[in-house]
Amino acid sequence: MANQRSTPSPERLAELGITTPEQLHLEVSSICAAAKRLSEGGWVTLPFCNTLCGEGLGAQPHLSLEGARVREPAYKKVEELPETPNWEFPRMQAMLSAMDTLRQEGFPISYEIEGHFTLLNALLPMGRMFATLRKPAGAELMTRTEGWIRQYARTAVEHGATLLSFSDPVATVDILGEKVFRNIYLPSCQRLITHLRQDNPGVVIHLCGKLTQSLLDTGSGQLERWEPDPPAEHYGQALLAYGRSHPEGGVIGHFCLNLLRAKRGWVYEVKW
């Protein structure tokens, strides 16, 4: 799936001399240039899609100037899934090198991490995934997926990410229904977020607006408003101030990182 938030338009890329998918996804200098062009509110946002973790597990994304998209699941059966990811592929290595460069240049990096169902959707047919989740093997599948995401997130933090943007578009309560969301998805999601905090001390985790709303709609989470002093002019500044004043990190959300320049000088902490 392409990430519309963090993918510059082909026209903006052309202004940077980036005219082929290979440049955008495999050239470190082009990745850096595109990230800087797209920077908002003091942040650079990476990667340009949410398929990198899936590729490390065997998915084969189609690359374009608008991002990357997995057209077909990589596997037909759960039994075919690998035990561990492999980050030693060209696109991932280029992304990590670009992050190293941006960190050295002093840019705060927001890095998108996909949740369980979005990742599994790139690896398995949707019907097979849900059939497995209804069986005893479903718990093991969710636990294994958590491990993959934790490794992916840790790798991003080691290369400069200071904010992890967590989203799972396939896993809202509107799509899953309240029973599946509460009984299957939510326990794994909360456990994963807890582990991400433990694995990455000091890193802020930003939950996407749809996931936060699902937590609120099911009575599974609460919000606490936090405002910096002195006041922030826009959301990106508020995020930077929150990170500085919370060296232990935190979980925030209920807003969109598409809107880093929005005149919103506060953040919502997410509690459960």
Protein Blocks (a to p, Z undefined) as FASTA:
>chain_A
ZZfklmccfklmmmnopabfklmmmmmklmmmmmmmmpgghiacddfbdklmmmmnopac
dddfkbcadfbdfbfbfklpcfbdcfbbfklmmmmmmmmmmmmnopacddddddfklmmm
mmpcfklmmmmmmpmklmmmmmmmmmmmmmmmmmmmmnopabdcdddfklcfklnopmlm
mmmmmmmmmmmmmmmmmmmghiacdddfklmmmmmmnopaccdddddddddfbfklmmmm
mmmmmmnopadehiafklmmbccfbdcdddZZ
